[in-house]
Amino acid sequence: MPATAWLGLLPECPGHHLLEVMPTESGSCSTARQAKQKRKSHSLSIRRTNSSEQERTGLPREMLEGQDSKLPSSVRSTLLELFGQIEREFENLYIENLELRREIETLNERLTAEGQAIDGAELSKGQLKTKASHSTSQLSQKLKTTYKASTSKIVSSFKTTTSRAVCQLVKEYIGHRDGIWDVSVARTQPVVLGTASADHTALLWSIETGRCLVKYTGHVGSVNSIKFHPSEQLALTASGDQTAHIWRYAVQLPTPQPVADTSQQICGEDEVECSDKDEPDVDGDVSSDCPTIRVPLTSLKSHQGVVIAADWLVGGQQVVTASWDRAANLYDVQTAELVHSLTGHDQELTHCCTHPTQRLVVTSSRDTTFRLWDFRDPSIHSVNVFQGHTDTVTSAVFTVGDNVVSGSDDRTVKVWDLKNMRSPIATIRTDSAINRINVCVGQKIIALPHDNRQVRLFDMSGVRLARLPRSSRQGHRRMVCCSAWSEDHPVCNLFTCGFDRQAIGWNINIPALLQEK
């Protein structure tokens, strides 16, 4: 269990008091005292365990672990470690709040010197007293800005959205028997939706009706990625069976049915939370007469580990794959031969993406970096390493121009300029790890799928635009793994998928969304 799950067990203010877990006493005073002494030897006592406190009290961790307890030693040790982490988090917040208070008092003194004092209680409500003096007004604004910027990390998860942009759930695509890792939209007619699942299958769907059109069963491991050829009816899938498959499909779209007029949902932060136990009907829309493809057109087999992602290079004559064997491979589609092996990452790869118009590839890894590979000159394969995250880079994707957007388990998204890889041009901080992101190229909107079941929309400058609705009636019920835009589709222009075994099609009112910026 993560440390943050224990926050509700702690008092509001961290202190140095002894925490004892005891049942309520009853009976006579003497009996109660005896029972209390007996229970006290078995109660769980936790003190601060940092080095400075140990020096002051002389109570080392070994004494705590050695106290008589009915708990197994491994469980007791885990509890001690978790409470220690929680205590350190509170201590950091406490220290940060003290520093903020000192800054407020310093600025208050400066304002007092100019004839304007600020009351701390009013400041906590975000209201500052101002005078007509221009200099005092400037200083008040500076204080307000500093206070908000300093506390943004603490209260970011509680901030509510005021966006009036409409985000409407249009269709749910239900039929997989395990979590869905990836979702993609075909770039040729007929436009279909593709999903890749841990149930060893990839499915193609009618976007309008939600009906399964094709089922691919050629892999013997989890299907981790699916991408469509830029001009032909070909699909590229990557799998845990250490292979990537190219397979041809032919679909005939069913007659569209009228879409139910569901009530529009305003993007906000106050939807009713739903239970993790709520699961969609996994047998709902996949009929027995769904055509099945069992044999690939081409199988790519050079990796020595799980193939986690794959993508087509511009033109569709070559594909790139990313694997847990710490390498990315470039293959020729016609011959299925390995053209280049791209090595350099120190740990497993997590994603790969190709530029829509140039021979550029970006690979991300658990080593906290992502790398840009340039194949525009056949004789030179330059590599740029981007270092800016502190945890696994879960995905990195190209956008318009020379920008790349990267997402990480460190709960940040960064926007980079390929001409300057020293520092990002924008940073988005969130409250949960981020999975495979996607960018609406035309409108420059980033869709962030989170571990905490949320999907948030940001612009390229880092301004949050909206959060997709999630309640007991709609939205994802488990981790959201991937997002994919389909800018030109009249019904659904954003798709998400997750480990609740469903993909969802959304209609995002982009003009209203951008109007709120």
TIPAPA-332169 format. One line per field, with one value per residue (C-alpha): residue number from 1; residue in three letters; z, x, y. Coordinates in steps of 0.25 Angstrom, whole numbers, plus 2048, in hexadecimal, padded with zeros to 3 digits. Each point is the difference from the previous one (the first is absolute). Example, Ala and Ser with C-alpha at 12.3 -4.5 7.8 and 13.67 -1.06 7.14 Angstrom:
BEGIN
n: c(1|2)
res: c(ALA|SER)
pz: c(81F|7FE)
px: c(831|806)
py: c(7EE|80E)
//
This chain:
BEGIN
n: c(1|2|3|4|5|6|7|8|9|10|11|12|13|14|15|16|17|18|19|20|21|22|23|24|25|26|27|28|29|30|31|32|33|34|35|36|37|38|39|40|41|42|43|44|45|46|47|48|49|50|51|52|53|54|55|56|57|58|59|60|61|62|63|64|65|66|67|68|69|70|71|72|73|74|75|76|77|78|79|80|81|82|83|84|85|86|87|88|89|90|91|92|93|94|95|96|97|98|99|100|101|102|103|104|105|106|107|108|109|110|111|112|113|114|115|116|117|118|119|120|121|122|123|124|125|126|127|128|129|130|131|132|133|134|135|136|137|138|139|140|141|142|143|144|145|146|147|148|149|150|151|152|153|154|155|156|157|158|159|160|161|162|163|164|165|166|167|168|169|170|171|172|173|174|175|176|177|178|179|180|181|182|183|184|185|186|187|188|189|190|191|192|193|194|195|196|197|198|199|200|201|202|203|204|205|206|207|208|209|210|211|212|213|214|215|216|217|218|219|220|221|222|223|224|225|226|227|228|229|230|231|232|233|234|235|236|237|238|239|240|241|242|243|244|245|246|247|248|249|250|251|252|253|254|255|256|257|258|259|260|261|262|263|264|265|266|267|268|269|270|271|272|273|274|275|276|277|278|279|280|281|282|283|284|285|286|287|288|289|290|291|292|293|294|295|296|297|298|299|300|301|302|303|304|305|306|307|308|309|310|311|312|313|314|315|316|317|318|319|320|321|322|323|324|325|326|327|328|329|330|331|332|333|334|335|336|337|338|339|340|341|342|343|344|345|346|347|348|349|350|351|352|353|354|355|356|357|358|359|360|361|362|363|364|365|366|367|368|369|370|371|372|373|374|375|376|377|378|379|380|381|382|383|384|385|386|387|388|389|390|391|392|393|394|395|396|397|398|399|400|401|402|403|404|405|406|407|408|409|410|411|412|413|414|415|416|417|418|419|420|421|422|423|424|425|426|427|428|429|430|431|432|433|434|435|436|437|438|439|440|441|442|443|444|445|446|447|448|449|450|451|452|453|454|455|456|457|458|459|460|461|462|463|464|465|466|467|468|469|470|471|472|473|474|475|476|477|478|479|480|481|482|483|484|485|486|487|488|489|490|491|492|493|494|495|496|497|498|499|500|501|502|503|504|505|506|507|508|509|510|511|512|513|514|515|516|517)
res: c(MET|PRO|ALA|THR|ALA|TRP|LEU|GLY|LEU|LEU|PRO|GLU|CYS|PRO|GLY|HIS|HIS|LEU|LEU|GLU|VAL|MET|PRO|THR|GLU|SER|GLY|SER|CYS|SER|THR|ALA|ARG|GLN|ALA|LYS|GLN|LYS|ARG|LYS|SER|HIS|SER|LEU|SER|ILE|ARG|ARG|THR|ASN|SER|SER|GLU|GLN|GLU|ARG|THR|GLY|LEU|PRO|ARG|GLU|MET|LEU|GLU|GLY|GLN|ASP|SER|LYS|LEU|PRO|SER|SER|VAL|ARG|SER|THR|LEU|LEU|GLU|LEU|PHE|GLY|GLN|ILE|GLU|ARG|GLU|PHE|GLU|ASN|LEU|TYR|ILE|GLU|ASN|LEU|GLU|LEU|ARG|ARG|GLU|ILE|GLU|THR|LEU|ASN|GLU|ARG|LEU|THR|ALA|GLU|GLY|GLN|ALA|ILE|ASP|GLY|ALA|GLU|LEU|SER|LYS|GLY|GLN|LEU|LYS|THR|LYS|ALA|SER|HIS|SER|THR|SER|GLN|LEU|SER|GLN|LYS|LEU|LYS|THR|THR|TYR|LYS|ALA|SER|THR|SER|LYS|ILE|VAL|SER|SER|PHE|LYS|THR|THR|THR|SER|ARG|ALA|VAL|CYS|GLN|LEU|VAL|LYS|GLU|TYR|ILE|GLY|HIS|ARG|ASP|GLY|ILE|TRP|ASP|VAL|SER|VAL|ALA|ARG|THR|GLN|PRO|VAL|VAL|LEU|GLY|THR|ALA|SER|ALA|ASP|HIS|THR|ALA|LEU|LEU|TRP|SER|ILE|GLU|THR|GLY|ARG|CYS|LEU|VAL|LYS|TYR|THR|GLY|HIS|VAL|GLY|SER|VAL|ASN|SER|ILE|LYS|PHE|HIS|PRO|SER|GLU|GLN|LEU|ALA|LEU|THR|ALA|SER|GLY|ASP|GLN|THR|ALA|HIS|ILE|TRP|ARG|TYR|ALA|VAL|GLN|LEU|PRO|THR|PRO|GLN|PRO|VAL|ALA|ASP|THR|SER|GLN|GLN|ILE|CYS|GLY|GLU|ASP|GLU|VAL|GLU|CYS|SER|ASP|LYS|ASP|GLU|PRO|ASP|VAL|ASP|GLY|ASP|VAL|SER|SER|ASP|CYS|PRO|THR|ILE|ARG|VAL|PRO|LEU|THR|SER|LEU|LYS|SER|HIS|GLN|GLY|VAL|VAL|ILE|ALA|ALA|ASP|TRP|LEU|VAL|GLY|GLY|GLN|GLN|VAL|VAL|THR|ALA|SER|TRP|ASP|ARG|ALA|ALA|ASN|LEU|TYR|ASP|VAL|GLN|THR|ALA|GLU|LEU|VAL|HIS|SER|LEU|THR|GLY|HIS|ASP|GLN|GLU|LEU|THR|HIS|CYS|CYS|THR|HIS|PRO|THR|GLN|ARG|LEU|VAL|VAL|THR|SER|SER|ARG|ASP|THR|THR|PHE|ARG|LEU|TRP|ASP|PHE|ARG|ASP|PRO|SER|ILE|HIS|SER|VAL|ASN|VAL|PHE|GLN|GLY|HIS|THR|ASP|THR|VAL|THR|SER|ALA|VAL|PHE|THR|VAL|GLY|ASP|ASN|VAL|VAL|SER|GLY|SER|ASP|ASP|ARG|THR|VAL|LYS|VAL|TRP|ASP|LEU|LYS|ASN|MET|ARG|SER|PRO|ILE|ALA|THR|ILE|ARG|THR|ASP|SER|ALA|ILE|ASN|ARG|ILE|ASN|VAL|CYS|VAL|GLY|GLN|LYS|ILE|ILE|ALA|LEU|PRO|HIS|ASP|ASN|ARG|GLN|VAL|ARG|LEU|PHE|ASP|MET|SER|GLY|VAL|ARG|LEU|ALA|ARG|LEU|PRO|ARG|SER|SER|ARG|GLN|GLY|HIS|ARG|ARG|MET|VAL|CYS|CYS|SER|ALA|TRP|SER|GLU|ASP|HIS|PRO|VAL|CYS|ASN|LEU|PHE|THR|CYS|GLY|PHE|ASP|ARG|GLN|ALA|ILE|GLY|TRP|ASN|ILE|ASN|ILE|PRO|ALA|LEU|LEU|GLN|GLU|LYS)
pz: c(800|7FC|80C|7FC|803|80F|800|806|80C|805|808|7F8|805|801|80E|809|808|802|7F8|807|7FA|80B|802|809|80F|808|80E|80D|802|805|7F6|7F5|805|800|7F2|7FB|805|7F9|7F3|801|7FE|7F3|7FA|7F4|804|7F5|802|7F6|7FA|7FA|804|808|808|803|806|809|805|800|7FA|7F4|7F6|805|80D|7F9|7F8|80C|808|803|7F6|7FA|7F2|7F7|7FF|7F1|802|80C|7F8|7F4|809|807|7F2|7FB|80C|7FF|7F1|804|80C|7F6|7F7|80B|805|7F2|7FF|80E|7FC|7F3|807|80B|7F4|7F9|80E|801|7F2|803|80D|7F8|7F5|80B|807|7F3|7FD|80F|7FD|7F5|808|7FC|808|7FC|809|800|801|7F4|7F8|802|7F9|7F5|803|801|805|7F7|800|7F5|800|7F3|807|80B|7F5|7F9|80D|803|7F3|801|80E|7FA|7F5|808|80A|7F5|7F9|80C|805|7F2|802|80D|7FB|7F2|802|806|7F6|7F9|7F2|7FB|7F1|7FA|7F4|7FD|800|7FC|801|7F3|7FF|808|7F9|809|7FC|805|80B|806|801|7F4|7FE|7F3|7F7|7F2|7F5|7F1|7F7|7F4|7FC|805|80E|80B|80E|804|80E|806|80C|80B|7FC|7F4|7F5|7F8|7FC|7F5|803|7F9|806|7FE|805|809|7F9|7FF|7F2|800|80B|7FE|808|7FA|80D|80B|80A|805|7F4|805|7F4|7F3|7F5|7F2|7F3|7FA|7F3|800|808|808|80F|808|80E|80A|80A|80D|7F8|7FB|7F2|7F8|7F5|7F4|7FC|7F5|803|7F7|807|7FC|809|805|7FE|80B|80A|806|80C|80D|805|80D|809|7FE|80B|805|802|80F|80C|808|7F9|80A|801|7FC|806|7FA|800|7F6|7F3|7F2|7FA|7F9|7F7|7FB|7F2|7FB|7F8|7FC|7F1|801|7F5|806|7FB|805|7F7|7FE|7F3|806|80D|805|80A|803|80F|80C|809|801|7F4|807|7F4|7F1|7F6|7F1|7FA|7F6|7F3|807|7FA|80D|80E|80E|80C|80F|809|80F|7FA|801|7F1|7F5|7F2|7F2|7F6|7F1|7FE|7F3|804|80F|802|80B|7FB|80C|80F|808|80E|80B|80A|80D|804|7FA|7F5|802|7F3|7F2|7F7|7F2|7FA|7F6|7F5|803|802|80F|80C|80E|80B|80F|80B|80E|801|802|7F2|7F2|7F3|7F3|7F4|7F2|7F3|7F7|7FB|7FD|804|80D|80C|80A|80E|80A|80E|808|80F|808|807|80E|7FD|7F4|7F4|7FC|7F2|7F7|7F4|7F4|7FE|7F6|7FC|808|80D|808|80C|80B|80B|80D|80C|808|7FD|7F7|7F1|7F9|7F2|7F9|7F4|7F8|7FD|80F|809|80C|807|7FC|7FC|808|80C|805|80E|803|80C|7FA|7F7|7F1|7F5|7F1|7FC|7F3|7FA|7F7|7F6|7FA|80D|808|80B|809|805|80D|805|80E|80A|809|7F5|7FC|7F2|7FF|7F5|7FF|7F6|7FB|80A|80C|802|805|7F7|806|806|7FA|808|809|808|804|7F3|7F6|7FE|804|80C|800|7FC|7F2|7F7|7F3|7F9|7F1|7F9|7F3|7FC|7F3|805|801|80C|809|800|80C|804|80D|805|80E|809|802|7F2|7F8|7F7|800|7F4|805|7F8|805|7FD|7FC|7FD|80D|807|7FA|803|80E|7FF)
px: c(800|806|803|7F6|7F5|803|7FE|7F2|806|808|7FC|800|80D|80C|806|809|7F5|7FF|7F5|7F9|7F6|7F7|7F2|7F6|801|7F4|7FE|805|80C|80A|7FC|801|80E|804|7FA|807|80E|7FE|7FB|80B|80B|7F9|7FD|806|809|806|80A|808|80B|809|80E|7FF|7F4|807|80C|7F7|7F8|80A|7F4|806|7F7|805|7F9|7F3|801|804|7F4|7F6|7F5|7F7|803|809|80E|7FF|7F2|805|80C|7F8|7F7|80B|806|7F3|7FD|80E|7FE|7F3|806|80B|7F6|7F9|80D|804|7F2|802|80E|7FB|7F4|80A|808|7F3|7FC|80E|7FF|7F2|805|80C|7F7|7F6|80B|803|7F1|7FF|80C|7F9|7F3|7F9|7FF|7FA|7F8|805|7F1|7FC|80C|7FD|7F3|807|7FB|80A|7FD|805|802|7FF|80F|806|80C|7F8|7F7|80C|806|7F2|7FF|80E|7FC|7F4|807|80B|7F7|7F8|80C|806|7F4|7FC|807|7F8|7F2|801|7F8|7F5|7FE|7F3|7FD|7F8|800|7F2|805|7F8|806|7F6|801|7FB|803|806|808|7FE|805|80E|802|80C|806|802|80E|7FF|7F5|802|7F8|802|805|7F9|7F2|7F8|804|800|805|80A|803|80B|7FE|807|7F6|809|7F7|7FE|7F2|7FC|7F3|7F5|801|7F2|7F9|80A|800|80C|804|80D|807|80F|805|80E|808|802|803|7FA|7FE|806|7FF|7F8|803|7F9|808|7FF|7FA|7FC|7F7|80C|801|80D|7FF|80B|800|805|804|80C|7FB|7F9|7F5|7FC|7F2|7F6|7F1|7F4|7F4|7F2|7FA|7F2|7F4|801|7F6|7FB|808|7F8|7FF|807|801|80C|80A|807|80F|803|806|7F3|7FB|7FC|80B|7FD|804|80C|7F6|7F7|804|7FA|7FA|80B|7F8|7F7|803|80A|7F7|804|7FF|80B|80B|80D|80E|80A|80C|808|805|80E|806|80C|808|80E|7FD|804|7F6|7F1|7FD|7F9|7FD|801|7FD|801|80B|7FB|7FC|7FD|80C|807|7FB|807|7FE|804|803|803|80E|804|801|7F7|800|7FE|7FA|7FD|7F2|801|80C|7FD|80F|807|805|806|800|7FF|808|804|7F5|804|7F3|7F3|7F9|7F2|7FB|805|7FA|803|7FE|7F4|808|80F|809|801|7FE|7FF|801|7FE|805|800|80D|7F9|805|7FA|809|7FE|805|802|7FF|7FE|80F|802|80F|7FE|7F7|802|7FA|7FC|7FD|7F6|802|7F5|7F8|803|7F8|7FC|7FD|7F3|7FE|806|7F8|803|7F7|7FF|80E|80C|7F9|800|7F7|804|7F8|806|7FD|806|7F2|805|7FE|80B|800|80D|806|809|809|803|800|806|7F3|7F1|7F8|7F4|7FE|7F2|800|7F5|7FB|802|809|7FE|7FF|800|7FC|7FB|800|7F5|809|7F7|7FB|80D|7F8|807|7F7|806|7FC|803|802|7F5|7F5|800|802|804|801|80B|806|80E|803|7FC|7F3|7F5|7F4|7F7|7FE|7F7|7F4|802|7F4|7F9|7F9|80B|80F|80B|7FF|80F|80E|7FF|80B|7FF|7F9|7FF|7FA|7F8|7FF|7F8|7F5|7F2|7FC|80C|80D|806|802|805|802|804|800|7F1|800|7F9|804|7F7|7FD|7FF|7FB|808|7FA|80E|7FB|7F9|80D|809|7F7|802|80F)
py: c(800|80E|809|80A|7F6|801|80F|7FF|7F9|80B|80D|80D|805|7F7|800|7F8|7F9|7F1|7FA|7F4|7F7|7FB|7FB|808|7FD|7FB|7FA|805|809|7F6|7F5|80B|804|7F1|7FE|80D|7FB|7F3|806|80B|7F5|7FC|80E|806|80C|808|80B|809|7F8|80A|800|80E|7FB|7F3|807|809|7F4|7F5|7F7|7F8|7F9|7F3|802|803|7F4|7F8|803|7F5|800|7F5|806|7F8|806|803|807|808|804|804|808|807|804|805|809|805|804|807|807|805|805|808|805|805|807|806|806|805|807|806|806|805|807|806|806|805|807|806|806|804|808|807|803|806|809|806|801|7F3|7F4|7F3|7F7|7F1|7FB|808|7FC|7F1|803|807|80E|80B|80E|80B|80F|80A|801|7FA|7FA|7F9|7FA|7FB|7FA|7FA|7F9|7FB|7FA|7F9|7FA|7FB|7FA|7F9|7FB|7FA|7F9|7FB|7F2|7FE|803|7FD|7F3|808|80A|800|803|80C|7FB|800|7F8|7F4|7F2|7F6|7F1|7FA|7F1|7F5|7F5|7F4|7F1|7FE|7F6|807|80E|809|805|808|807|805|806|7FC|80B|7FA|7FE|7F9|806|7F6|7FF|7F6|7FB|7F8|7F7|7F8|7F5|7FC|807|80C|805|809|808|808|80E|803|7F4|7FA|7F2|7F8|7FE|7F8|7F7|7FD|7F4|7FE|804|7F6|80B|80D|80A|80D|809|802|80A|801|802|80E|7FC|7F1|7F7|7FB|7FF|7FF|7F9|7FE|7F5|7FA|7F4|807|803|80B|7FC|807|7FB|804|802|803|805|805|80A|7FD|809|80B|800|80D|804|802|80E|7FF|80C|808|800|80C|7FE|802|7FA|7FC|7F4|7F5|7F5|7F2|7F3|7F8|7F4|806|7F9|800|7F4|7F9|7F8|80B|804|7F6|7F6|7F2|804|80A|7FD|7FB|801|7F6|801|80D|805|802|7FC|808|7F8|806|804|7F9|805|806|809|80B|809|802|80B|802|80A|80A|7F9|7F3|7F9|7FE|7FE|802|7F7|803|7F4|7FD|7FB|80F|801|806|7F9|805|7F6|800|7FD|7F8|7F7|800|802|808|80D|806|7FD|80C|7FE|80A|7FF|7FB|7FA|7FA|808|804|807|804|80B|804|80E|802|807|7FD|7F4|802|7F7|802|7F5|801|7F7|7FD|806|80E|804|801|800|806|7F8|807|7F7|80C|7FE|7F1|801|807|7FC|80B|7FE|80A|7FD|807|800|807|7F6|7F9|7F3|7F7|807|7F9|807|80B|805|809|80D|80B|806|7FC|7FD|7F3|7FD|7F6|7FA|7F9|7F8|80C|807|80A|803|808|807|801|807|7F7|80B|802|7F3|807|803|7FF|80C|7FC|7F7|7FA|7FB|7F6|7F7|7F3|7F8|802|7F5|801|80E|806|80E|806|805|80A|807|7FD|7F9|7F5|7F4|7FB|7F2|7FD|7F5|805|7FE|80F|806|80E|80A|80B|809|801|80B|7F8|806|7F6|800|7F5|7F3|7F5|7FC|7F4|7FB|7F4|800|803|802|7F6|7F7|7FD|805|807|7FB|808|80B|803|80C|7FF|80E|7FF|7F6|806|7F7|7FD|808|7FA|7F2|7FA|7F2|7F9|7F4|800|7F9|80A|80B|80D|80A|80F|80C|80C|80E|805|80F|801|7FA|80A|80B|7FE|802)
//
